[in-house]
C-alpha cells in the first residue's frame, strides 16, 4: 500500500446461512467432551505437533531459522507472480495476530531500519502486503507467572505495552495506533496502516475482571482469554482442568465486561469447554484470532466444523493460522495448504466468517511461499486461482476482520 493512497472499503459480503445458535451449542457440548482427551494427548505429544504459539514462542531458534530458509526460496513479494498484479482482486489485509511485540521487548526488534531485517514484519513488508491493519498481541510467557505469580505477569505486560508503543511510534506516520473504531476508520481512509492492540492470555489481569478497564483505556480491541496455560478466568486447550473445565465465574464476568467495552473476546488457545461456554453467553461476535480447521489437521489448537459454525452463529470468525504443524501433517507445508485451510473454513462457516491470523513473528514454522507479510498477495492469488470469488477473497484477506474491529 502506497503512503497516502485512499483505500476502497469493499462492503462486507452478506453472511452465509449459519447453524442456529441452539443447534450450534448442542453440537459443542459433544465437541467439548471429545476435546478433553485430544488436549491431554496433545500435551503429551507436543514434540510431534508443537502446541499453539508455544510451538512458536517455545521453539528453538534453529528450527525457526531452518523453516525461514526453506520458505524464503519460494516466497516474498515474488510469490504473487502466480497471477499478474492486475488480476488480483481489490483487497487489503487485516491480520488478527502477530507476536512482533515480544521480539521488540526481548530483542529490540523494530519495523524500520536495520532492526527490522530479521522479522516476518517490517514497514516495507506491510506496504508490499497491502495491509490496512495489523493486530499486535501482548503475550506473557507462562514462565513469568510460574515464577512470580500474577503480579509478575502484570509487570511484564506493562513492559510489553511500552515496547508496543515504541514499535508503533518508530514507524510513524505510516503506521498509526487505532485505539477506537473512529481511529481505525480515520487511519484507513488516510491510506495509513492501523496498529491494533490485543492481549493473548488474560493472565496480566490476575483474578480481577475490572483490571481490563486500564487496557481498554489504552486501546485494547481483542482479548484472548488464555494462552497455553489456564488462568483464573478460563481453561486452556493445552492445560485441561478436569475438575473445573471451561469458563470460571470470574471468566464469565470478564467476558461480560469485555463485551460491554466493545472488546472482541478471542478463544484461540482456549479449551473446547471454554469456547462452548463463551459462545453460550456471548452477545457480541466471538473470534478465534489464530486457529485452523481440525477436520484437515486434528490438533487441540484447531477448531472442529461445529466450533467454526458456533463462532459464525455469534457473528464472529476464525483467523487462519500459518504455523505449518497446525496447517497440515506433512513434511513440506506450502502456501497452497494454507489456502486449503481457508477454503475449508469458508465451506464450514461461510465466507463472512473467515479471516487471517498469521502468527507471524511467533517463531512459527512458515509454509513455503509465506515467508512474511509481503507474501500476502500470493495467498490472495492462490485463493482466486482455487475458485474463491473475488469478493470473498477480499473479505477473507481483510474485509471481515475490518468489519468486526470497526463494528459496534
N, C-alpha and C positions, 0 to 999 in steps of 0.2 A: 504494500500500500504506500503510495507516494505521500509525503507530508503535505497536508493542506488540501488533499483531494476529498471532495464530498462523496460519501458513500450512499448508494441507493439502498434503502432498507426494504428488502422484499417482504411483502405481507406474509405472515405466518400461514402455512398451509392449514386447511381445515383438518381438525383432528379425525383420525380414522376411528371407526367404531371400536370401542374397547369393552372389556369384560365388565359387567355391572359390579359395583363395589361389593355387594353382599356375596356374589359368587367368587369374586377375587379373594375375599377374606377367607371363605371356606377352603379354597384351594391352598391358601397359605398355611392354614392350620396343619395340613398334612405335610407341606413342604418343611415346616419348622422342625417337625419330629424327625424327618429323614435327614435333615441337615446336621443335626447334632452328631450323628455318627460320622458323617462326612468331615465335620470340623475336627473331631478327635483324630480321625485318620490323617487329615491334612496336617495337624500339629505334629504327628509322629513322623510324617513323610515329608517334612519341609525341605529336605535336601533335594528330592526329586522334582518338587514343584514349589519353588520359593513362594512364600506367603505374602501377598499384598505388596504394598510399597515397602514392606520389610525386606522382601527379596531385594527390592530396590535398595532401601536405605541400609540394609544389613549385608548386602552382597559385597564380595571382595572387589577391590579396585581392579584387580587383574581380570576378573570376569567381565566387568563393565567395559574395560578397555578393549578386550577381545571382541565383545559384541559390537562396540562402536566401530572398530576397524573393519569388521565384516560388513556392517551396514553402510559404511562410508563409500565403499566401492561402487555401490549402485544407488546412491541416494543424493540428497541435497536438491537444489533447485533444478538440476538437470533431469531429475527423475520425472518431472512433469512433461518431458518430451514425448511421452506415450500418446499425448494428444497435443495438437498445436494450441498455444495460449488462447487464440481467438475462438477455439472450440469449447473452452471451458465455460460452464455456467457462471452467471454473475453471482458470486458468493463472497462472503467474508468469513473469517474464522473466529469463533469464541471457544476457547479451550477451558474446561471446567477444573483442571487440576494439574499443577506442576509443583515441583519441590525446590525451585530455584532459591527460595529464601534460606533454606537450610545451608546451601552452598555459600550464599552471601555471608551468613553468620559464621560459618565454620572455616571457610577457606578464602573469604574476601572476594568472592565472585562478583562480577558486575555484568551489566548488559551492554556496556560500551567500553571501548579501549582494549588494551591487552588482556585485562582480567576477564574479558568475555569470550576469549578464544576457545576455551575447553568446554563450554557449556552447550547443552541442547538448545538453549535460548540465547539470543542476543538481539539487540535492537535491529540489526541488519537482517537477521533471520526472521524476526517477526514481520518486518516490512515485506520481505520476499514471500512469506507465507500468507499474506493478505489478512493479517489479524486485525480485528476490530476490538477485541478484549481478551485479556488473559487473567484467569483467576489464580492468584498466588496463595499457596497454603502455608500457614504457620503450623509446624509439627514439632511435638516434644518427644524426643527419644524415650522409650519406656525405661531405659536405664536411669534417666534423671529422676523419675518418680520412685523407682525401686530403691534408689539410694537416699533420696532426700524428701520424699513424700510430696503431697500436693503443693506445699509452699515452694519447693524447688521447681516444680513444673510451672507454676505461675511466674517465677522469676525468669526462667528460661524463655517463656513465651514473651515476656517484656523485652528481652534482648532480641528475640527474633523479630518482634514488631519494629524495633528501632532499625534493624537490618533491612527490613522490608521498605521502610520509609526512605532510607538512604539509597537503596537499589532503584526505586522509582524516581527519586529526585535526580539521580545521576543521569537518567535517560530523558529528562525533560528537555524541551517541551513535547517531544514526540510521544512519550509515554506519560500519562496523567492519571492520578488516582481518581476512581469513581466511587465515592463514599455513599452516594444516594442514587436513586433511579434517575433523578434530574441530571446528576453529574454524568451518568452513563449516556443519556441521550445527547447532552451537550458535547461531550468528548467525541462521541461517534459522529455527530453531524459536522464537527470541525475536521474530520479526517484523521484524528489522532488515535492512538491505541489506549484503551482504558485498562487500568490496573485495578483489579477487584480483589478484595481481601476475603480469605476463608480461614477456618481453623480445622485441622484434621485431627480429631480426637478432642473431646471436651475436658480432658484432664486438667488443663490450667484453671478451670473453674472450680476445682476441688469438689465440694459437695454443696455448692451454693448456686442455684439457678440464677439468682439475682446478679451474680458476678458477670453474667452475659452483658449486662447493660453498659459496662465500660467499653466492651468490644463493639457493641452496636454504635456507640458514640464515635468510635474510631473508623467506622465504615464497614464493619463486618457484614457480609451478604450471604455467606454459606457457612453452615455449622455442621461438621462431621461429628457424630455422637461418639464414635470410638476410633481408635487405631487398632492395632493387633491385640492390645491389652484392654480388658474390660475396665470399667470405672464405676463411679458412684451412680452413673446415670443409665448405663446400658451394657449389655453383654456383647462382646466382640466375637466374630466368627472364629478367630484363632485362639480364643481364650474362653471356652464354654464354661458356664456355671450351672451345672445340672440342678442345683438347689434353688437357683434364682435366675432363670433364663429371661431374656428379653429386657424390656424397659423396667426400671425400678420406679417407685413413686416419685423420686426426685427427677428421674428421666422424663416422666410424663409432665411434670411441672416445667421442665426445661423446654420440651417441645412446644408447649403452650406459650411459653414466654418468647421463644424464637419466632413462632408464627405471628404473635401479636406485634412483634417488632419488624416484621417483613423480612426475616432472615429465612432462607431456604434450609430445611433440615436434610442432611446428607446421610444416607445409610450405607455407603461403601464402607467396607470393613466390619459392618455390624452383622450379628448373627441372624439367622433366619427368623428366630423368635423376636428379636428386636425389630426387624423390618416389619414383621406381621403386626406387632404392637403399634408401631409408628403409623402405618397406613390406616389402622383401625381408628385412631383418634385424630388423624390429620384433617385440618380444614383448609389447608393450602397445598400446593404441589410439593411432593417429596421427590428428591433426586438421589441417584446413586452416581456420584460425580466421576468415578473411575473404576468401572467394573465391566466384566464381559459376560458372555452367554454360556451358561453351564451346559446347555444342550450340545454345544460344539466342543467345549472343554470343561469337563466336570472338575470343579475345584470349589473349595469352601468360600473363596473370594468372588466367585462368579454367581450369576443370578439365573434361576430357572425361568422358564417361559411364564409360569404362573406369577412369579415375582415381578417380571417385566410388566405383565398386564396389570398387576396391582399398583405399581407405580403410575402407569398410564391412567388408571382409574382415578387417581388423585389429581390428574393434570400434569404429573411430573414426568421425569425422563431418566434414561441411563446415559452416562458418558462413557463411550467405548475406550477401554484402556489399551495402550500399545505394548505393555510388557509381554514379551514373546511367550513365556511359560503360561500366561493366562489366555493367550490368543489361541494357541494350538499346541497339541502334544506331538511335536516332531522336531527333528534336529534343526532344520532351517525354516524359520518362520519369515514370511515376506509381507510386504505391503498388501498383497492380494488376500492374504489370510485375515488381515485387519478388515479389509473390505467385506469379506465373507461374514465376519462378526457383525458389522454394521447391517448388512442385508438381512441377516437372521433376526436381529433385534427389530428391524423395520417390519418384517413379516409377523413377528410375535406381538409387538406392541403398537405398531403404526408409525408412520414416518414423522409424525408430530411429536414423538416421544423418544427420539434417539438423538444423541449429541456426541461430542468428543471430550474425553478426559484423559489426555495422553499419558500422564505421569512422567513427562519429560523431566530431566534433572533429578529423578529419583533413583539414579544408578540402575535404571531398568536395562534389561536385555532388549535392545531395539530390533525390530524386524528389518530385514534387508529392504532398503528403499525408503525407510523412515528414520533418517539419522538425526533429524531435528526439525525445528519449527518451519524452516524454509521448504520442507518436503510436503507440506500440506496440499499444494496444488496437485501433486502426484496422486494423493489419495482421492481428491475430487475427480481427477481424470479417471481413476480406476473405477470409482462408483458409477460414473457416467458410462464408461465402457461396459460395465456389467449390467446396464439396463435401468439403473435408478433414474427416474425422470429429473430433469434439471432443477425443477422447483424443490424436489425432495433432497437433492444433493445440497442445494443452498441451505435448506432447513437443517440438515444434519451437521453441516460444516460449521454453522454458527447461528442461523436464524432461530432455532428452537431455544438454545441457551440464552440468546439475547432476549427473547420473549419473556422467559421466566425471570431473568435478572432485572428486567425493566417493568415487570408486571406489578399489580397491586399486592 
